[in-house]
């Protein structure tokens, strides 16, 4: 007689045995289903659609769109479970950073997916009990493939702008209406409907301080090829009043004009300075704000930041400086034209860092904390976090001992590197740091996190991407396979037969 597992479970303890069996069966089912998914996608990619009519092709596009939307649902579940169960040490850093690196998406896209998972995925209480999605109707529409990420973005924007005093039943009813409309209309139409519902719920435009504080923010956009950057955001009434007072003084005609040989920054400008001021109001606002921030830095009242006085740190080469060509690089990652570097250098402290084969030649001491001089050298050498793929600039980094201070008892510049707050703790959580033959910092992950990714960070050194890599005597990548399915036993394709 062969006993079934269920009979044995009843005899020896149903709870623990069945929990284990369900876990095994679930893992096998998951692996089988994902193997089928990979195989089906591969077959679909091999199709030719020459024999179809155009209406049939459009219909297949609809099918692809709906199924792509539906596949986001298990993604929400996976993200929520990782966020709830995993530690940074286990997955190799903050969840948003890990998703960006493993999926090769932007940090912003990773953050959006985490937010969508929180709003649309199944949640759990602290005791493990399941909770419905925060936006249940929207989640159901996505699960059916009726709405996409653009629809979800409109609905989330609606709730972000909704006043805090709107009660829960009203919010739920509005969400249900928006989800229903989203399943039948484009995102542009949904946005208009959302705006009308918002006006209906708050016809008098009543907002509280809590709403304004939640909505506030400033974003400094990426630097463009011409060196310019876009500043956008929302100011609280208090912040606006403060800026108005500053600009009333420093953005007045004739004030802080960079075209003047000696710009007026203190007293009232003379009539001649006012008359020759041809700047627009927007340009005067820019110059006035720049003058105010420069005065704040020069006043020295900001104290220290990461071991140095709060100031603009610019690095450049002696050759570029002497030829007045090229660009300097700030500790925040901004490229400065050499004309700006020279102008700033008139009132700056100058340091000369000498490198041999990419390695700094001096600056050692026996104290644990890096000296200001060593930090300045790291601005020139590392420019930012040395962890592979990290884009955090030097202003926001800490100094890491590649060889632990407890082992060597020295703080030598050739054994220091920049690490951001998110990656620095990894050095104590199973990661190993070391210097390669070119003086670059390599980050060696624990075996379970080694997926063949680069071990050094070229993000802050784009010139290295086009340089000859044959001179590197250290390994840049691990020997782990590039295909995640080959590295992960849960999703790899099993042998048949």
One Martini backbone bead per residue (centre of mass of N, CA, C, O) as a GRO file, in nm:
protein
  497
    1UNK     BB    1   0.097   0.036   0.021
    2UNK     BB    2   0.028   0.378  -0.061
    3UNK     BB    3   0.081   0.671   0.090
    4UNK     BB    4  -0.042   0.963   0.117
    5UNK     BB    5   0.047   1.271   0.216
    6UNK     BB    6  -0.223   1.341   0.357
    7UNK     BB    7  -0.227   1.101   0.554
    8UNK     BB    8   0.038   1.166   0.693
    9UNK     BB    9  -0.046   1.446   0.786
   10UNK     BB   10  -0.268   1.345   0.984
   11UNK     BB   11  -0.067   1.182   1.169
   12UNK     BB   12   0.198   1.399   1.213
   13UNK     BB   13   0.092   1.686   1.123
   14UNK     BB   14  -0.066   1.906   0.937
   15UNK     BB   15   0.061   2.187   0.946
   16UNK     BB   16   0.368   2.145   0.882
   17UNK     BB   17   0.345   1.958   0.641
   18UNK     BB   18   0.157   2.124   0.454
   19UNK     BB   19   0.332   2.372   0.442
   20UNK     BB   20   0.566   2.231   0.298
   21UNK     BB   21   0.411   2.116   0.054
   22UNK     BB   22   0.300   2.384  -0.053
   23UNK     BB   23   0.577   2.506  -0.103
   24UNK     BB   24   0.674   2.301  -0.311
   25UNK     BB   25   0.439   2.322  -0.511
   26UNK     BB   26   0.460   2.626  -0.559
   27UNK     BB   27   0.745   2.629  -0.676
   28UNK     BB   28   0.682   2.442  -0.916
   29UNK     BB   29   0.458   2.611  -1.041
   30UNK     BB   30   0.618   2.865  -1.087
   31UNK     BB   31   0.832   2.743  -1.268
   32UNK     BB   32   0.643   2.634  -1.485
   33UNK     BB   33   0.501   2.902  -1.562
   34UNK     BB   34   0.764   3.057  -1.643
   35UNK     BB   35   0.846   2.861  -1.861
   36UNK     BB   36   0.595   2.901  -2.034
   37UNK     BB   37   0.624   3.203  -2.077
   38UNK     BB   38   0.895   3.195  -2.223
   39UNK     BB   39   0.800   3.007  -2.454
   40UNK     BB   40   0.566   3.178  -2.563
   41UNK     BB   41   0.726   3.432  -2.628
   42UNK     BB   42   0.919   3.296  -2.826
   43UNK     BB   43   0.699   3.213  -3.029
   44UNK     BB   44   0.578   3.493  -3.086
   45UNK     BB   45   0.848   3.616  -3.201
   46UNK     BB   46   0.833   3.410  -3.464
   47UNK     BB   47   0.617   3.550  -3.593
   48UNK     BB   48   0.420   3.608  -3.883
   49UNK     BB   49   0.191   3.879  -4.031
   50UNK     BB   50   0.132   3.864  -4.344
   51UNK     BB   51  -0.163   3.706  -4.347
   52UNK     BB   52  -0.289   3.947  -4.221
   53UNK     BB   53  -0.499   4.176  -4.136
   54UNK     BB   54  -0.529   4.479  -4.001
   55UNK     BB   55  -0.751   4.417  -3.793
   56UNK     BB   56  -0.595   4.173  -3.677
   57UNK     BB   57  -0.345   4.329  -3.583
   58UNK     BB   58  -0.491   4.515  -3.386
   59UNK     BB   59  -0.602   4.291  -3.209
   60UNK     BB   60  -0.321   4.187  -3.117
   61UNK     BB   61  -0.236   4.447  -2.982
   62UNK     BB   62  -0.451   4.429  -2.766
   63UNK     BB   63  -0.356   4.168  -2.641
   64UNK     BB   64  -0.073   4.261  -2.564
   65UNK     BB   65  -0.161   4.494  -2.384
   66UNK     BB   66  -0.331   4.336  -2.177
   67UNK     BB   67  -0.109   4.132  -2.088
   68UNK     BB   68   0.098   4.338  -1.994
   69UNK     BB   69  -0.080   4.454  -1.771
   70UNK     BB   70  -0.127   4.186  -1.611
   71UNK     BB   71   0.185   4.134  -1.542
   72UNK     BB   72   0.196   4.352  -1.309
   73UNK     BB   73   0.068   4.200  -1.072
   74UNK     BB   74   0.299   4.005  -0.986
   75UNK     BB   75   0.495   4.238  -0.945
   76UNK     BB   76   0.357   4.358  -0.698
   77UNK     BB   77   0.385   4.109  -0.519
   78UNK     BB   78   0.692   4.087  -0.520
   79UNK     BB   79   0.760   4.369  -0.414
   80UNK     BB   80   0.603   4.355  -0.146
   81UNK     BB   81   0.754   4.108  -0.030
   82UNK     BB   82   1.036   4.225  -0.037
   83UNK     BB   83   0.980   4.480   0.133
   84UNK     BB   84   0.885   4.315   0.389
   85UNK     BB   85   1.129   4.082   0.414
   86UNK     BB   86   1.374   4.236   0.328
   87UNK     BB   87   1.711   4.321   0.337
   88UNK     BB   88   1.977   4.495   0.233
   89UNK     BB   89   2.176   4.255   0.271
   90UNK     BB   90   2.018   4.044   0.097
   91UNK     BB   91   1.982   4.240  -0.183
   92UNK     BB   92   2.202   4.499  -0.193
   93UNK     BB   93   1.999   4.722  -0.077
   94UNK     BB   94   1.790   4.923  -0.187
   95UNK     BB   95   1.517   4.854  -0.361
   96UNK     BB   96   1.535   5.068  -0.586
   97UNK     BB   97   1.831   5.006  -0.658
   98UNK     BB   98   1.801   4.706  -0.722
   99UNK     BB   99   1.593   4.727  -0.948
  100UNK     BB  100   1.757   4.908  -1.134
  101UNK     BB  101   2.001   4.710  -1.165
  102UNK     BB  102   1.855   4.437  -1.244
  103UNK     BB  103   1.647   4.578  -1.471
  104UNK     BB  104   1.756   4.830  -1.614
  105UNK     BB  105   1.648   5.094  -1.468
  106UNK     BB  106   1.538   5.359  -1.336
  107UNK     BB  107   1.492   5.501  -1.038
  108UNK     BB  108   1.217   5.623  -1.106
  109UNK     BB  109   1.088   5.360  -1.209
  110UNK     BB  110   1.128   5.200  -0.950
  111UNK     BB  111   0.961   5.387  -0.769
  112UNK     BB  112   0.697   5.356  -0.926
  113UNK     BB  113   0.663   5.050  -0.883
  114UNK     BB  114   0.648   5.063  -0.578
  115UNK     BB  115   0.402   5.247  -0.561
  116UNK     BB  116   0.210   5.066  -0.722
  117UNK     BB  117   0.229   4.823  -0.532
  118UNK     BB  118   0.112   4.968  -0.281
  119UNK     BB  119  -0.169   5.045  -0.429
  120UNK     BB  120  -0.228   4.752  -0.610
  121UNK     BB  121  -0.137   4.555  -0.407
  122UNK     BB  122  -0.112   4.315  -0.191
  123UNK     BB  123  -0.142   4.329   0.151
  124UNK     BB  124   0.003   4.329   0.491
  125UNK     BB  125   0.016   4.269   0.797
  126UNK     BB  126   0.212   4.216   1.072
  127UNK     BB  127   0.062   3.914   1.090
  128UNK     BB  128  -0.010   3.838   0.764
  129UNK     BB  129  -0.263   3.964   0.675
  130UNK     BB  130  -0.463   4.034   0.426
  131UNK     BB  131  -0.492   4.315   0.203
  132UNK     BB  132  -0.627   4.527   0.018
  133UNK     BB  133  -0.599   4.742  -0.202
  134UNK     BB  134  -0.600   5.076  -0.196
  135UNK     BB  135  -0.695   5.052  -0.512
  136UNK     BB  136  -0.924   4.834  -0.599
  137UNK     BB  137  -1.046   4.916  -0.877
  138UNK     BB  138  -0.779   4.964  -1.022
  139UNK     BB  139  -0.662   4.681  -0.977
  140UNK     BB  140  -0.886   4.528  -1.130
  141UNK     BB  141  -0.841   4.666  -1.406
  142UNK     BB  142  -0.549   4.569  -1.436
  143UNK     BB  143  -0.601   4.263  -1.407
  144UNK     BB  144  -0.787   4.278  -1.681
  145UNK     BB  145  -0.636   4.494  -1.887
  146UNK     BB  146  -0.790   4.792  -1.904
  147UNK     BB  147  -0.527   4.924  -1.778
  148UNK     BB  148  -0.255   5.144  -1.744
  149UNK     BB  149   0.001   5.340  -1.633
  150UNK     BB  150  -0.132   5.607  -1.722
  151UNK     BB  151  -0.390   5.574  -1.564
  152UNK     BB  152  -0.263   5.541  -1.286
  153UNK     BB  153  -0.126   5.820  -1.278
  154UNK     BB  154  -0.389   5.984  -1.278
  155UNK     BB  155  -0.513   5.866  -1.018
  156UNK     BB  156  -0.278   5.939  -0.829
  157UNK     BB  157  -0.289   6.242  -0.883
  158UNK     BB  158  -0.569   6.290  -0.771
  159UNK     BB  159  -0.496   6.204  -0.473
  160UNK     BB  160  -0.258   6.403  -0.430
  161UNK     BB  161  -0.472   6.663  -0.475
  162UNK     BB  162  -0.645   6.582  -0.250
  163UNK     BB  163  -0.787   6.665   0.017
  164UNK     BB  164  -0.773   6.556   0.350
  165UNK     BB  165  -1.098   6.599   0.419
  166UNK     BB  166  -1.172   6.370   0.251
  167UNK     BB  167  -1.351   6.103   0.272
  168UNK     BB  168  -1.346   5.766   0.225
  169UNK     BB  169  -1.611   5.712   0.067
  170UNK     BB  170  -1.555   5.930  -0.147
  171UNK     BB  171  -1.290   5.814  -0.249
  172UNK     BB  172  -1.399   5.537  -0.336
  173UNK     BB  173  -1.606   5.643  -0.542
  174UNK     BB  174  -1.404   5.794  -0.721
  175UNK     BB  175  -1.225   5.551  -0.790
  176UNK     BB  176  -1.444   5.384  -0.931
  177UNK     BB  177  -1.507   5.589  -1.154
  178UNK     BB  178  -1.219   5.609  -1.272
  179UNK     BB  179  -1.179   5.309  -1.339
  180UNK     BB  180  -1.417   5.286  -1.534
  181UNK     BB  181  -1.325   5.511  -1.731
  182UNK     BB  182  -1.040   5.395  -1.795
  183UNK     BB  183  -1.160   5.128  -1.944
  184UNK     BB  184  -1.283   5.343  -2.194
  185UNK     BB  185  -1.030   5.548  -2.192
  186UNK     BB  186  -0.807   5.771  -2.223
  187UNK     BB  187  -0.587   5.947  -2.030
  188UNK     BB  188  -0.677   6.232  -2.119
  189UNK     BB  189  -0.975   6.194  -2.044
  190UNK     BB  190  -0.930   6.112  -1.750
  191UNK     BB  191  -0.807   6.378  -1.657
  192UNK     BB  192  -1.057   6.553  -1.700
  193UNK     BB  193  -1.238   6.398  -1.507
  194UNK     BB  194  -1.062   6.431  -1.255
  195UNK     BB  195  -1.080   6.741  -1.248
  196UNK     BB  196  -1.390   6.753  -1.214
  197UNK     BB  197  -1.410   6.595  -0.952
  198UNK     BB  198  -1.231   6.782  -0.786
  199UNK     BB  199  -1.417   7.030  -0.817
  200UNK     BB  200  -1.668   6.899  -0.691
  201UNK     BB  201  -1.533   6.830  -0.406
  202UNK     BB  202  -1.373   7.138  -0.435
  203UNK     BB  203  -1.514   7.429  -0.514
  204UNK     BB  204  -1.345   7.634  -0.304
  205UNK     BB  205  -1.045   7.553  -0.258
  206UNK     BB  206  -0.982   7.377   0.005
  207UNK     BB  207  -0.679   7.406   0.197
  208UNK     BB  208  -0.427   7.277   0.390
  209UNK     BB  209  -0.123   7.257   0.525
  210UNK     BB  210  -0.093   6.954   0.468
  211UNK     BB  211  -0.125   6.978   0.161
  212UNK     BB  212   0.111   7.170   0.103
  213UNK     BB  213   0.338   6.996   0.228
  214UNK     BB  214   0.289   6.750   0.039
  215UNK     BB  215   0.338   6.930  -0.239
  216UNK     BB  216   0.608   7.008  -0.195
  217UNK     BB  217   0.889   7.107  -0.417
  218UNK     BB  218   1.222   7.048  -0.562
  219UNK     BB  219   1.372   7.027  -0.898
  220UNK     BB  220   1.680   6.933  -1.039
  221UNK     BB  221   1.769   6.905  -1.335
  222UNK     BB  222   1.933   6.798  -1.583
  223UNK     BB  223   2.207   6.846  -1.758
  224UNK     BB  224   2.266   6.995  -2.045
  225UNK     BB  225   2.466   7.035  -2.319
  226UNK     BB  226   2.479   7.362  -2.244
  227UNK     BB  227   2.460   7.347  -1.902
  228UNK     BB  228   2.174   7.357  -1.843
  229UNK     BB  229   1.903   7.389  -1.591
  230UNK     BB  230   1.604   7.276  -1.450
  231UNK     BB  231   1.363   7.445  -1.240
  232UNK     BB  232   1.120   7.271  -1.037
  233UNK     BB  233   0.801   7.338  -0.859
  234UNK     BB  234   0.675   7.383  -0.514
  235UNK     BB  235   0.558   7.648  -0.311
  236UNK     BB  236   0.513   7.776  -0.032
  237UNK     BB  237   0.405   8.062   0.094
  238UNK     BB  238   0.662   8.110   0.261
  239UNK     BB  239   0.871   8.064   0.036
  240UNK     BB  240   0.765   8.280  -0.153
  241UNK     BB  241   0.798   8.522   0.038
  242UNK     BB  242   1.105   8.494   0.062
  243UNK     BB  243   1.179   8.523  -0.237
  244UNK     BB  244   1.049   8.795  -0.285
  245UNK     BB  245   1.233   8.956  -0.091
  246UNK     BB  246   1.499   8.890  -0.233
  247UNK     BB  247   1.422   8.982  -0.530
  248UNK     BB  248   1.347   9.276  -0.472
  249UNK     BB  249   1.652   9.336  -0.436
  250UNK     BB  250   1.840   9.142  -0.641
  251UNK     BB  251   1.619   9.178  -0.906
  252UNK     BB  252   1.665   9.451  -0.969
  253UNK     BB  253   1.738   9.690  -1.160
  254UNK     BB  254   2.102   9.673  -1.164
  255UNK     BB  255   2.126   9.406  -1.013
  256UNK     BB  256   2.345   9.158  -1.041
  257UNK     BB  257   2.515   9.219  -1.307
  258UNK     BB  258   2.732   9.031  -1.505
  259UNK     BB  259   2.799   9.271  -1.719
  260UNK     BB  260   2.934   9.412  -1.503
  261UNK     BB  261   3.235   9.486  -1.373
  262UNK     BB  262   3.068   9.581  -1.092
  263UNK     BB  263   2.844   9.443  -0.930
  264UNK     BB  264   2.553   9.509  -0.762
  265UNK     BB  265   2.488   9.390  -0.403
  266UNK     BB  266   2.403   9.621  -0.198
  267UNK     BB  267   2.330   9.880  -0.286
  268UNK     BB  268   2.193  10.095  -0.479
  269UNK     BB  269   2.157  10.151  -0.797
  270UNK     BB  270   2.237  10.328  -1.049
  271UNK     BB  271   2.113  10.478  -1.324
  272UNK     BB  272   2.316  10.356  -1.522
  273UNK     BB  273   2.272  10.057  -1.445
  274UNK     BB  274   1.971  10.053  -1.516
  275UNK     BB  275   1.987  10.140  -1.822
  276UNK     BB  276   2.195   9.891  -1.907
  277UNK     BB  277   1.968   9.692  -1.831
  278UNK     BB  278   1.864   9.410  -2.053
  279UNK     BB  279   1.716   9.227  -1.878
  280UNK     BB  280   1.503   9.014  -1.783
  281UNK     BB  281   1.312   8.913  -1.526
  282UNK     BB  282   1.414   8.619  -1.528
  283UNK     BB  283   1.718   8.692  -1.527
  284UNK     BB  284   1.715   8.851  -1.262
  285UNK     BB  285   1.621   8.620  -1.085
  286UNK     BB  286   1.862   8.441  -1.133
  287UNK     BB  287   2.087   8.639  -1.038
  288UNK     BB  288   1.972   8.690  -0.754
  289UNK     BB  289   1.978   8.397  -0.651
  290UNK     BB  290   2.278   8.351  -0.699
  291UNK     BB  291   2.377   8.575  -0.507
  292UNK     BB  292   2.245   8.466  -0.248
  293UNK     BB  293   2.394   8.190  -0.246
  294UNK     BB  294   2.681   8.299  -0.246
  295UNK     BB  295   2.654   8.456   0.021
  296UNK     BB  296   2.593   8.208   0.195
  297UNK     BB  297   2.862   8.063   0.144
  298UNK     BB  298   3.059   8.302   0.219
  299UNK     BB  299   2.959   8.335   0.527
  300UNK     BB  300   2.993   8.042   0.686
  301UNK     BB  301   2.693   7.940   0.822
  302UNK     BB  302   2.673   7.622   0.724
  303UNK     BB  303   2.923   7.485   0.779
  304UNK     BB  304   2.950   7.143   0.760
  305UNK     BB  305   3.014   6.885   0.493
  306UNK     BB  306   3.158   6.601   0.510
  307UNK     BB  307   3.434   6.759   0.638
  308UNK     BB  308   3.349   7.031   0.493
  309UNK     BB  309   3.299   7.322   0.395
  310UNK     BB  310   3.045   7.480   0.264
  311UNK     BB  311   3.105   7.432  -0.086
  312UNK     BB  312   3.265   7.467  -0.387
  313UNK     BB  313   3.375   7.182  -0.565
  314UNK     BB  314   3.653   7.184  -0.797
  315UNK     BB  315   3.767   6.994  -1.076
  316UNK     BB  316   4.083   6.980  -1.256
  317UNK     BB  317   4.322   7.032  -1.485
  318UNK     BB  318   4.615   7.186  -1.547
  319UNK     BB  319   4.589   7.199  -1.853
  320UNK     BB  320   4.305   7.332  -1.867
  321UNK     BB  321   4.376   7.579  -1.695
  322UNK     BB  322   4.609   7.694  -1.875
  323UNK     BB  323   4.415   7.689  -2.149
  324UNK     BB  324   4.114   7.761  -2.092
  325UNK     BB  325   3.989   7.467  -2.114
  326UNK     BB  326   3.720   7.297  -2.080
  327UNK     BB  327   3.623   7.132  -1.768
  328UNK     BB  328   3.464   7.126  -1.468
  329UNK     BB  329   3.403   6.943  -1.153
  330UNK     BB  330   3.176   6.892  -0.924
  331UNK     BB  331   3.058   6.740  -0.632
  332UNK     BB  332   2.759   6.724  -0.790
  333UNK     BB  333   2.824   6.684  -1.122
  334UNK     BB  334   2.897   6.954  -1.247
  335UNK     BB  335   2.956   7.126  -1.541
  336UNK     BB  336   3.218   7.365  -1.588
  337UNK     BB  337   3.321   7.616  -1.733
  338UNK     BB  338   3.629   7.759  -1.736
  339UNK     BB  339   3.530   8.047  -1.683
  340UNK     BB  340   3.396   7.974  -1.410
  341UNK     BB  341   3.639   7.854  -1.270
  342UNK     BB  342   3.816   8.109  -1.278
  343UNK     BB  343   3.621   8.292  -1.124
  344UNK     BB  344   3.610   8.118  -0.864
  345UNK     BB  345   3.931   8.111  -0.812
  346UNK     BB  346   3.971   8.405  -0.703
  347UNK     BB  347   3.804   8.294  -0.414
  348UNK     BB  348   3.999   8.043  -0.361
  349UNK     BB  349   4.112   7.732  -0.267
  350UNK     BB  350   4.408   7.561  -0.358
  351UNK     BB  351   4.468   7.234  -0.508
  352UNK     BB  352   4.717   6.971  -0.555
  353UNK     BB  353   4.679   6.671  -0.735
  354UNK     BB  354   4.878   6.376  -0.757
  355UNK     BB  355   4.907   6.130  -1.016
  356UNK     BB  356   4.975   5.767  -1.055
  357UNK     BB  357   4.811   5.567  -1.248
  358UNK     BB  358   4.544   5.677  -1.081
  359UNK     BB  359   4.715   5.741  -0.820
  360UNK     BB  360   4.766   5.869  -0.532
  361UNK     BB  361   5.082   5.983  -0.381
  362UNK     BB  362   4.940   6.086  -0.108
  363UNK     BB  363   4.809   6.112   0.197
  364UNK     BB  364   4.873   6.037   0.526
  365UNK     BB  365   4.734   5.872   0.828
  366UNK     BB  366   4.628   5.752   1.170
  367UNK     BB  367   4.354   5.840   1.146
  368UNK     BB  368   4.031   5.751   1.086
  369UNK     BB  369   3.963   6.013   0.968
  370UNK     BB  370   3.934   6.199   0.709
  371UNK     BB  371   4.076   6.446   0.562
  372UNK     BB  372   4.024   6.720   0.380
  373UNK     BB  373   4.238   6.647   0.166
  374UNK     BB  374   4.129   6.363   0.103
  375UNK     BB  375   3.850   6.450   0.009
  376UNK     BB  376   3.948   6.617  -0.230
  377UNK     BB  377   4.080   6.382  -0.382
  378UNK     BB  378   3.812   6.222  -0.417
  379UNK     BB  379   3.680   6.425  -0.600
  380UNK     BB  380   3.895   6.376  -0.827
  381UNK     BB  381   3.878   6.059  -0.844
  382UNK     BB  382   3.572   5.952  -0.793
  383UNK     BB  383   3.323   6.189  -0.766
  384UNK     BB  384   3.178   5.931  -0.634
  385UNK     BB  385   3.031   5.660  -0.601
  386UNK     BB  386   3.190   5.328  -0.630
  387UNK     BB  387   2.946   5.181  -0.682
  388UNK     BB  388   2.803   5.003  -0.907
  389UNK     BB  389   2.591   5.237  -1.080
  390UNK     BB  390   2.626   5.484  -0.910
  391UNK     BB  391   2.502   5.846  -0.906
  392UNK     BB  392   2.630   5.957  -0.659
  393UNK     BB  393   2.771   6.227  -0.547
  394UNK     BB  394   3.018   6.360  -0.346
  395UNK     BB  395   2.839   6.538  -0.153
  396UNK     BB  396   2.675   6.241  -0.071
  397UNK     BB  397   2.938   6.121   0.063
  398UNK     BB  398   3.140   5.885   0.207
  399UNK     BB  399   3.417   5.752   0.375
  400UNK     BB  400   3.597   5.458   0.276
  401UNK     BB  401   3.758   5.172   0.389
  402UNK     BB  402   3.883   4.927   0.210
  403UNK     BB  403   4.063   4.883   0.452
  404UNK     BB  404   4.014   4.830   0.751
  405UNK     BB  405   4.104   5.010   1.025
  406UNK     BB  406   4.131   4.767   1.224
  407UNK     BB  407   4.367   4.634   1.048
  408UNK     BB  408   4.574   4.897   0.983
  409UNK     BB  409   4.556   5.193   1.133
  410UNK     BB  410   4.499   5.358   0.860
  411UNK     BB  411   4.469   5.667   0.642
  412UNK     BB  412   4.488   5.605   0.312
  413UNK     BB  413   4.429   5.729   0.004
  414UNK     BB  414   4.470   5.439  -0.149
  415UNK     BB  415   4.222   5.329   0.077
  416UNK     BB  416   4.006   5.523  -0.040
  417UNK     BB  417   3.644   5.596  -0.068
  418UNK     BB  418   3.344   5.647  -0.209
  419UNK     BB  419   3.019   5.634  -0.027
  420UNK     BB  420   2.706   5.599   0.008
  421UNK     BB  421   2.450   5.554   0.233
  422UNK     BB  422   2.342   5.289   0.084
  423UNK     BB  423   2.641   5.136   0.036
  424UNK     BB  424   2.826   5.145   0.284
  425UNK     BB  425   2.695   4.909   0.464
  426UNK     BB  426   2.781   4.664   0.276
  427UNK     BB  427   3.075   4.629   0.395
  428UNK     BB  428   2.914   4.485   0.661
  429UNK     BB  429   2.729   4.270   0.448
  430UNK     BB  430   2.950   4.080   0.260
  431UNK     BB  431   3.115   4.283   0.130
  432UNK     BB  432   3.400   4.353  -0.087
  433UNK     BB  433   3.684   4.565  -0.083
  434UNK     BB  434   3.905   4.681  -0.353
  435UNK     BB  435   4.203   4.727  -0.529
  436UNK     BB  436   4.322   4.777  -0.830
  437UNK     BB  437   4.569   4.842  -1.067
  438UNK     BB  438   4.416   5.147  -1.110
  439UNK     BB  439   4.278   5.236  -0.824
  440UNK     BB  440   4.015   5.097  -0.817
  441UNK     BB  441   3.704   5.018  -0.688
  442UNK     BB  442   3.598   4.707  -0.569
  443UNK     BB  443   3.285   4.521  -0.562
  444UNK     BB  444   3.220   4.228  -0.375
  445UNK     BB  445   2.986   4.009  -0.370
  446UNK     BB  446   2.799   3.791  -0.267
  447UNK     BB  447   2.716   3.501  -0.413
  448UNK     BB  448   2.392   3.562  -0.422
  449UNK     BB  449   2.474   3.860  -0.581
  450UNK     BB  450   2.627   3.729  -0.825
  451UNK     BB  451   2.549   3.857  -1.176
  452UNK     BB  452   2.781   3.990  -1.363
  453UNK     BB  453   2.851   4.260  -1.269
  454UNK     BB  454   3.009   4.522  -1.223
  455UNK     BB  455   3.282   4.631  -0.991
  456UNK     BB  456   3.288   4.906  -1.119
  457UNK     BB  457   3.260   5.271  -1.159
  458UNK     BB  458   3.180   5.465  -1.465
  459UNK     BB  459   2.979   5.699  -1.433
  460UNK     BB  460   3.197   5.932  -1.336
  461UNK     BB  461   3.375   5.803  -1.605
  462UNK     BB  462   3.315   5.828  -1.929
  463UNK     BB  463   3.607   5.807  -2.049
  464UNK     BB  464   3.636   5.492  -1.982
  465UNK     BB  465   3.434   5.375  -2.198
  466UNK     BB  466   3.656   5.458  -2.444
  467UNK     BB  467   3.876   5.314  -2.327
  468UNK     BB  468   4.129   5.105  -2.280
  469UNK     BB  469   4.089   4.788  -2.099
  470UNK     BB  470   4.377   4.636  -2.100
  471UNK     BB  471   4.510   4.783  -1.835
  472UNK     BB  472   4.341   4.607  -1.656
  473UNK     BB  473   4.429   4.401  -1.367
  474UNK     BB  474   4.132   4.388  -1.291
  475UNK     BB  475   3.829   4.278  -1.223
  476UNK     BB  476   3.502   4.381  -1.336
  477UNK     BB  477   3.382   4.093  -1.342
  478UNK     BB  478   3.219   3.818  -1.306
  479UNK     BB  479   3.138   3.461  -1.368
  480UNK     BB  480   2.858   3.506  -1.392
  481UNK     BB  481   2.580   3.473  -1.545
  482UNK     BB  482   2.370   3.669  -1.748
  483UNK     BB  483   2.141   3.474  -1.711
  484UNK     BB  484   1.903   3.460  -1.471
  485UNK     BB  485   1.799   3.170  -1.532
  486UNK     BB  486   2.085   3.035  -1.481
  487UNK     BB  487   2.118   3.147  -1.174
  488UNK     BB  488   1.813   3.072  -1.108
  489UNK     BB  489   1.641   2.798  -0.991
  490UNK     BB  490   1.340   2.912  -1.018
  491UNK     BB  491   1.372   3.016  -1.350
  492UNK     BB  492   1.494   2.793  -1.478
  493UNK     BB  493   1.536   2.561  -1.719
  494UNK     BB  494   1.438   2.249  -1.727
  495UNK     BB  495   1.497   1.937  -1.778
  496UNK     BB  496   1.389   1.693  -1.988
  497UNK     BB  497   1.311   1.347  -1.909
   0.00000   0.00000   0.00000
